[in-house]
Amino acid sequence: MKHKNKGNTLLCGAIDDLIEIIESKNWSSKEEILRDRPDADQVHSDGFYFFDINIHRTLILIEFEANGDASIVWAGNHQEYEAVFKNNKVVIKKWLTKQGWI
């Protein structure tokens, strides 16, 4: 997403900020994530969170038990988010299942 939007300095800065905080923190709970990123929205109990990055959203798997890995599962603008996920956790769960994440 960052490569595709090189000229969008606000988006690139927001991506860098999110990456930096994920890499620098060793989160062990949902509460810690929310303390550092109040925009985080846990959408599945297996550790899937949506984060706001400027006007975009990204779905990231945060693994607490392992070594704190984070995997980007999906990224797009808010319009794409609404088209794919319908602002609905049931739709998100179905999408995660279909993609083999859960």
Residue frames as a rotation matrix with the C-alpha (Angstrom) as fourth column:
MET 1
0.574 0.819 0.000 0.00
0.819 -0.574 0.000 0.00
0.000 0.000 -1.000 0.00
LYS 2
0.443 -0.474 -0.761 2.83
0.169 -0.789 0.590 2.39
-0.881 -0.390 -0.269 0.85
HIS 3
-0.628 -0.718 0.301 4.62
0.392 0.042 0.919 1.73
-0.672 0.695 0.255 -2.44
LYS 4
-0.254 0.649 0.718 1.41
0.954 0.047 0.295 2.34
0.158 0.760 -0.631 -4.38
ASN 5
0.774 0.620 0.125 0.81
0.565 -0.767 0.303 5.66
0.284 -0.164 -0.945 -2.55
LYS 6
-0.135 -0.969 -0.206 4.34
0.979 -0.099 -0.176 7.14
0.150 -0.225 0.963 -2.44
GLY 7
-0.591 -0.116 0.798 3.12
0.274 -0.960 0.064 10.71
0.758 0.257 0.599 -2.91
ASN 8
0.516 0.832 0.204 0.64
-0.026 -0.222 0.975 10.49
0.856 -0.508 -0.093 -0.04
THR 9
-0.490 -0.851 0.190 2.87
-0.192 -0.107 -0.975 11.63
0.850 -0.514 -0.111 2.81
LEU 10
-0.121 0.513 0.850 0.08
-0.987 -0.155 -0.047 11.43
0.108 -0.844 0.525 5.42
LEU 11
0.871 0.457 -0.183 -0.64
-0.453 0.889 0.064 7.80
0.192 0.027 0.981 4.55
CYS 12
0.305 -0.837 -0.454 3.05
0.133 0.510 -0.850 6.87
0.943 0.199 0.267 4.37
GLY 13
-0.532 -0.485 0.694 3.66
-0.557 -0.416 -0.719 8.52
0.638 -0.769 -0.048 7.75
ALA 14
0.273 0.730 0.627 0.70
-0.961 0.230 0.152 6.70
-0.033 -0.644 0.764 9.30
ILE 15
0.845 -0.046 -0.532 1.99
-0.114 0.958 -0.264 3.37
0.522 0.284 0.804 7.93
ASP 16
-0.164 -0.985 -0.049 5.47
0.003 0.049 -0.999 4.07
0.986 -0.164 -0.005 9.32
ASP 17
-0.363 0.090 0.927 3.98
-0.869 -0.392 -0.302 5.01
0.336 -0.916 0.221 12.71
LEU 18
0.697 0.692 0.186 1.93
-0.716 0.661 0.225 1.80
0.033 -0.290 0.956 12.86
ILE 19
0.616 -0.548 -0.566 4.90
0.133 0.780 -0.611 -0.37
0.776 0.301 0.554 11.88
GLU 20
-0.377 -0.825 0.420 7.14
-0.283 -0.329 -0.901 1.38
0.882 -0.459 -0.110 14.41
ILE 21
-0.102 0.387 0.916 4.72
-0.991 -0.123 -0.059 0.90
0.090 -0.914 0.396 17.29
ILE 22
0.892 0.419 -0.167 4.07
-0.415 0.908 0.060 -2.76
0.177 0.016 0.984 16.41
GLU 23
0.387 -0.828 -0.406 7.81
0.216 0.510 -0.833 -3.46
0.897 0.234 0.376 16.20
SER 24
-0.471 -0.673 0.571 8.70
-0.344 -0.456 -0.821 -1.56
0.813 -0.583 -0.017 19.38
LYS 25
0.002 0.561 0.828 5.95
-1.000 -0.003 0.005 -2.94
0.005 -0.828 0.561 21.63
ASN 26
-0.881 -0.168 -0.441 5.74
-0.164 0.985 -0.048 -6.45
0.443 0.030 -0.896 22.96
TRP 27
-0.204 0.910 0.360 2.00
-0.926 -0.299 0.230 -6.50
0.317 -0.286 0.904 23.44
SER 28
-0.981 -0.088 -0.173 0.63
-0.030 0.949 -0.313 -9.29
0.192 -0.302 -0.934 25.58
SER 29
-0.447 0.886 -0.126 -3.02
0.682 0.246 -0.689 -8.24
-0.579 -0.394 -0.714 25.80
LYS 30
0.055 0.621 0.782 -5.82
0.903 -0.365 0.226 -6.42
0.426 0.694 -0.580 24.04
GLU 31
0.829 0.294 -0.475 -5.68
0.515 -0.731 0.447 -3.73
-0.216 -0.615 -0.758 26.74
GLU 32
-0.053 -0.933 -0.356 -2.04
0.388 -0.348 0.853 -2.96
-0.920 -0.093 0.381 25.91
ILE 33
-0.565 -0.082 0.821 -2.87
0.825 -0.080 0.560 -2.60
0.019 0.993 0.113 22.23
LEU 34
0.405 0.838 0.365 -5.77
0.785 -0.524 0.332 -0.26
0.469 0.152 -0.870 23.02
ARG 35
0.578 -0.286 -0.764 -3.59
0.495 -0.622 0.607 1.79
-0.649 -0.729 -0.218 25.37
ASP 36
-0.440 -0.879 -0.185 -1.07
0.287 -0.333 0.898 2.41
-0.851 0.342 0.398 22.59
ARG 37
-0.984 0.176 0.016 -3.52
-0.025 -0.228 0.973 2.45
0.175 0.958 0.229 19.66
PRO 38
-0.581 0.813 0.025 -7.02
-0.171 -0.093 -0.981 3.54
-0.795 -0.574 0.193 20.74
ASP 39
-0.093 0.531 -0.843 -8.13
-0.975 -0.220 -0.031 3.16
-0.202 0.819 0.538 17.11
ALA 40
-0.914 -0.300 -0.273 -7.59
-0.355 0.917 0.181 -0.62
0.196 0.262 -0.945 17.27
ASP 41
0.108 0.983 0.148 -10.77
-0.991 0.119 -0.068 -2.63
-0.085 -0.139 0.987 16.83
GLN 42
-0.825 -0.360 0.436 -10.60
-0.369 0.927 0.068 -6.30
-0.429 -0.105 -0.897 17.78
VAL 43
-0.086 0.810 -0.580 -12.80
-0.994 -0.032 0.103 -8.10
0.065 0.586 0.808 15.27
HIS 44
0.596 0.255 -0.762 -12.03
-0.222 0.964 0.150 -11.70
0.772 0.080 0.630 16.23
SER 45
0.883 -0.152 0.444 -10.85
-0.441 0.055 0.896 -13.32
-0.161 -0.987 -0.018 19.44
ASP 46
0.724 -0.658 0.205 -7.93
0.681 0.730 -0.059 -15.03
-0.111 0.183 0.977 17.66
GLY 47
-0.016 -0.782 -0.623 -6.10
0.560 -0.523 0.642 -11.69
-0.828 -0.339 0.447 17.64
PHE 48
-0.344 -0.033 0.938 -7.38
0.907 -0.271 0.323 -9.94
0.244 0.962 0.123 14.52
TYR 49
0.003 0.244 -0.970 -7.52
0.544 -0.814 -0.203 -6.15
-0.839 -0.527 -0.135 14.76
PHE 50
0.430 0.091 0.898 -8.40
0.802 -0.495 -0.333 -3.37
0.414 0.864 -0.286 12.36
PHE 51
-0.187 -0.524 -0.831 -6.22
0.691 -0.672 0.268 -0.28
-0.698 -0.524 0.487 12.64
ASP 52
0.915 0.403 0.005 -6.84
0.311 -0.699 -0.643 3.12
-0.256 0.590 -0.766 11.08
ILE 53
-0.269 -0.963 -0.027 -4.00
0.720 -0.219 0.659 4.38
-0.640 0.157 0.752 8.91
ASN 54
-0.949 0.052 -0.310 -4.94
-0.183 -0.893 0.411 7.85
-0.255 0.447 0.857 7.73
ILE 55
-0.113 0.968 -0.226 -8.13
-0.960 -0.165 -0.226 7.29
-0.256 0.192 0.948 5.67
HIS 56
-0.111 -0.018 -0.994 -7.34
-0.553 0.832 0.047 3.60
0.826 0.554 -0.102 5.19
ARG 57
0.548 0.244 0.800 -7.86
-0.801 0.428 0.418 0.52
-0.241 -0.870 0.430 7.35
THR 58
-0.248 -0.633 -0.733 -5.71
-0.677 0.654 -0.337 -2.54
0.693 0.413 -0.591 7.77
LEU 59
0.855 0.498 0.144 -6.54
-0.478 0.650 0.591 -5.93
0.201 -0.574 0.794 9.27
ILE 60
-0.162 -0.983 -0.083 -3.61
-0.701 0.174 -0.692 -7.31
0.695 -0.054 -0.717 11.26
LEU 61
0.759 0.252 -0.600 -3.18
0.170 0.813 0.556 -10.56
0.628 -0.525 0.575 13.18
ILE 62
0.022 -0.717 0.697 -1.32
-0.845 -0.386 -0.370 -9.94
0.534 -0.581 -0.614 16.45
GLU 63
0.447 0.060 -0.893 0.00
0.176 0.972 0.153 -13.14
0.877 -0.225 0.424 18.03
PHE 64
0.578 -0.166 0.799 0.48
-0.753 -0.487 0.444 -12.79
0.315 -0.858 -0.406 21.79
GLU 65
0.907 -0.117 0.405 1.62
-0.162 0.789 0.592 -16.33
-0.389 -0.603 0.696 22.63
ALA 66
0.666 -0.685 0.296 4.41
0.714 0.471 -0.517 -16.75
0.214 0.556 0.803 20.09
ASN 67
-0.344 -0.887 -0.308 7.10
0.916 -0.389 0.100 -14.13
-0.209 -0.248 0.946 19.64
GLY 68
-0.052 0.412 -0.910 4.69
0.247 -0.877 -0.411 -11.25
-0.968 -0.247 -0.056 19.14
ASP 69
-0.840 -0.270 0.471 4.51
0.492 -0.013 0.870 -11.59
-0.229 0.963 0.144 15.37
ALA 70
-0.015 0.831 -0.557 2.15
-0.174 -0.551 -0.816 -9.35
-0.985 0.085 0.153 13.43
SER 71
-0.716 -0.136 0.684 0.83
0.587 0.412 0.697 -10.32
-0.376 0.901 -0.215 10.00
ILE 72
-0.569 0.549 -0.612 -0.95
-0.629 -0.770 -0.106 -7.92
-0.530 0.324 0.784 7.67
VAL 73
-0.477 0.511 0.716 -4.03
0.446 0.842 -0.303 -9.80
-0.757 0.175 -0.629 6.53
TRP 74
0.180 0.585 0.791 -5.80
0.973 -0.222 -0.057 -7.09
0.143 0.780 -0.609 4.51
ALA 75
-0.505 -0.270 -0.820 -5.35
0.419 -0.907 0.041 -3.39
-0.755 -0.323 0.571 3.73
GLY 76
-0.382 0.397 0.834 -7.48
0.849 -0.206 0.487 -0.92
0.365 0.894 -0.258 1.82
ASN 77
-0.880 0.134 0.455 -9.28
-0.207 -0.971 -0.115 2.38
0.427 -0.196 0.883 1.96
HIS 78
-0.743 0.606 0.285 -12.46
-0.317 0.057 -0.947 2.82
-0.590 -0.794 0.150 3.96
GLN 79
0.100 0.787 -0.609 -14.67
-0.974 -0.047 -0.221 2.40
-0.203 0.615 0.762 0.90
GLU 80
-0.226 -0.274 -0.935 -13.02
-0.543 0.832 -0.112 -0.95
0.808 0.483 -0.337 0.13
TYR 81
-0.986 -0.128 0.110 -13.36
-0.155 0.436 -0.887 -1.94
0.066 -0.891 -0.449 3.79
GLU 82
-0.351 0.930 0.111 -17.10
-0.631 -0.148 -0.762 -1.28
-0.692 -0.337 0.639 3.70
ALA 83
0.199 0.409 -0.891 -17.49
-0.954 0.288 -0.081 -3.13
0.224 0.866 0.447 0.38
VAL 84
-0.412 -0.464 -0.784 -15.60
-0.327 0.878 -0.348 -6.22
0.850 0.113 -0.514 1.59
PHE 85
-0.877 -0.132 -0.462 -16.54
0.340 0.509 -0.791 -6.38
0.339 -0.851 -0.401 5.27
LYS 86
-0.072 0.961 0.267 -19.82
0.335 -0.229 0.914 -4.39
0.940 0.155 -0.305 5.45
ASN 87
-0.438 -0.168 0.883 -18.81
-0.673 -0.590 -0.447 -3.05
0.596 -0.790 0.145 8.91
ASN 88
0.630 0.762 0.152 -19.97
-0.729 0.512 0.454 -6.42
0.268 -0.397 0.878 10.23
LYS 89
-0.212 -0.779 0.590 -18.03
-0.919 0.364 0.151 -8.85
-0.333 -0.510 -0.793 12.43
VAL 90
0.390 0.395 0.832 -19.97
-0.087 0.915 -0.394 -11.84
-0.917 0.081 0.391 11.08
VAL 91
0.995 -0.062 -0.074 -18.89
-0.076 -0.025 -0.997 -10.93
0.060 0.998 -0.030 7.54
ILE 92
0.260 -0.958 0.119 -15.31
-0.939 -0.280 -0.199 -10.43
0.224 -0.060 -0.973 8.78
LYS 93
-0.079 -0.253 0.964 -15.34
-0.609 0.778 0.154 -13.89
-0.789 -0.575 -0.215 10.40
LYS 94
0.767 0.404 0.499 -16.66
0.141 0.652 -0.745 -15.47
-0.626 0.642 0.443 7.18
TRP 95
0.838 -0.510 -0.197 -13.95
-0.426 -0.384 -0.819 -13.70
0.342 0.770 -0.539 5.18
LEU 96
-0.010 -0.874 0.485 -11.22
-0.993 0.066 0.098 -14.84
-0.117 -0.481 -0.869 7.60
THR 97
0.174 0.164 0.971 -12.54
-0.248 0.962 -0.118 -18.41
-0.953 -0.221 0.208 7.39
LYS 98
0.954 0.253 0.159 -12.72
0.096 0.244 -0.965 -18.36
-0.283 0.936 0.209 3.58
GLN 99
0.620 -0.780 -0.081 -9.14
-0.628 -0.432 -0.648 -17.02
0.470 0.452 -0.758 3.40
GLY 100
0.490 -0.390 -0.779 -7.90
0.352 0.907 -0.233 -19.78
0.797 -0.161 0.582 5.73
TRP 101
-0.347 -0.626 0.699 -6.92
-0.387 -0.583 -0.714 -17.52
0.854 -0.518 -0.040 8.63
ILE 102
-0.460 0.257 0.850 -9.29
-0.847 0.162 -0.507 -19.18
-0.268 -0.953 0.143 11.11
